[in-house]
């Protein structure tokens, strides 16, 4: 009961944050693929910059694993105003493993310029407790992360994102059954230039 009460409190806070973030939606702009095939390595091009996204997590009490699957990452370029697809590779992460071991979720070359938003699509999730595994229902899969960063020629930008699982998962009781809902809360912890 205590575990469930903690999860419900956490999920309630997450829903409030999600509601507030959805109230400030930005208009969509056309997507522009970064390249025909997304590379995870820096090329020999001298005009490109490099972006590295790192994901970490605040854990949920009593959960053994929280798996989420991301299948699309794109960024919004301030000028010209458009979205650039950086990855459409499907990747699964155990958020609890990220607490002590943050992992890169993306490493990509990018054109120099000013960017002001990252968007990620979370397509599925599941949470594991000692008594079993439960599917996480995802009402809205796209996460909008407002962050301003500049890609400079031959420069590297490292952005650390904190996926707050504690605030992202809500438990809904219906009789004797429980339903777990994932409304991802991701905050920018730091933007580092190298």
N, C-alpha and C positions, 0 to 999 in steps of 0.2 A: 504494500500500500504506500509506504514511504517513497519507494522508487517511482511509482506511478504519479504520486502527488508532485514530486520534483520535476518529472518530465512534463506534466500538465502546466506547471508554473512557467517552465522554460518555454514551452511552445506558445503559451499565451503572449509572452513578451515578444516572441518572434513574429507572431501574426500581426501585432500592433506595428512593429517596425516594417514589415512587408507592406502593410496597408499604407503607411506613410510614404514609403518609397514608390509605390504604384501611383500615388497621387501626383507625382512629379514626373510623368512620362515625357520623354523627348520624342519629337516626330521622327519617324524612320526615314532613312535615306537609302539610296541604292547601294547594293553591295558590290565590292570590287575584289576579286580574288587576288591574294598576294602573289601567287605564282601558280603555274599549272600543277606542280607537285610541291607540297609544303615540305621544306627541308628542316631538319632539326639541327643542322650544323651551319656555321658561318661559312660563306663562300669566299672566294678570293676577290670579290668585287670591292672596289675602294670607295664606292659611294653609299653603300648600305650601312645601316646601323643594326643593332641586335637587341631583341627584347627577350627577357627571361621572366616568366611568371612562376612564383613559388607559392605552394599552398600549405598552410598549417591549420591546426584545429585546436579549439577548446573542447575537452571531452564531455560526454554525457555520463552522469553517475550510473553505475551498474550495467552499462552496455558493454558487451565484449567487443563488438565490431559495429561500425556504421559504414556501409558501402554506398558510394554514389557513383553513377556513371555519367560522364560528360562527353558530349559528342560534337560540340561546335564551339569554337572560340573566335570572336571577331573583335575588332577595335574600331572606334570612330575617329576619323581624321578630321581635325578642325577646319582645315582649308587645303584643298577643296572639301566641302562637307560630304563625306560618304563613309560607308562601312567597308572594312577590308577583312575578308575571311583569312584567318591565320591557320586554323586547323579544323578539319572535319573528321579527325580520327577519334574513334570511340575508345575511351579510357576509363577504367574503374579504379577508384581510390578507397582505401579504408581510412576514414577520417581519424579514427582513434590512433592509428599507426603514425599519423602526421604530428601528433602532440610533441613527441621528442625527436621526430625525424621528418622535418618539412621536405617536400619533394617538388622538383620542377614539374609543372603540368604542361609547359610550353616553352620552347626555345626556337625563336624564328627570326629571320632577317626581315627588316622593314625599311621602307623608304624614309629618309630623313624628313622630319616634319613634327608638327604639334598634334597631339592626340588628347581626347578628353573623355573617353569612356571605353570600358571593356564590357563585352557581353558574353555570357557563357550559357549553354543549354545543358541542363541536367535532365536526363531522360529517364533515369530509374534510380531506385535506392532500396536498401533493406537494412534493418537493424537487428542485431543478434543479442539476445539475453541468455542467461543460463537455462531458462525454461523454453527457449525456442527462438525461431527466426520469423520476423514479420516484414511484410512488404511495406515500403514507404510510398504513400500516394502523393503525387506531385501535381497540385492544381495548376500551377504556372511554371513551366520549365525554364523560361529564360530569366537569367539574373542580370540586372543592369548594375554595373559598378562604376560610379563616377570617379574618375581619377585623371588628373592632368599630368602628362609627361611629354618630354620631347626626345625624339630620336635624332641623334646627331651623327654625322658621317663618321664611320669607323668607331662610334661610341657604343657602349652597352648600357641598357637600363634594366635594373633588376627590381621587380615589383613583388613584394611579399603580401599575399592575400591571406586573411584569417577567416576560415570557414567556421562560423560559430554554430557547431552542431547543437549545443545546448539550447540556443534560441531558435534553431531551425526546425525542430521536431515537436509536433503537437500530438497529444493523445486524446482521442475522442472515444468515450464509452457509449456503447449501445447495448443495454442489457448486460449480459455476461461477456460480450465480446468487446475488443478494443481495436481501434483503427488508428494507425500512425500516419500523420501527414507531414510531409517535408515541404517547407517554404524556406528555401535557402537564404541565409543571412551571411553575406561575405563583406568584410571590411578591409580597407587598405591599411596594412600595418606600416609599410614604408616604401619609399621610392628611392632607389640608390643609383647614382650615375657613376660609371667607371670609364 
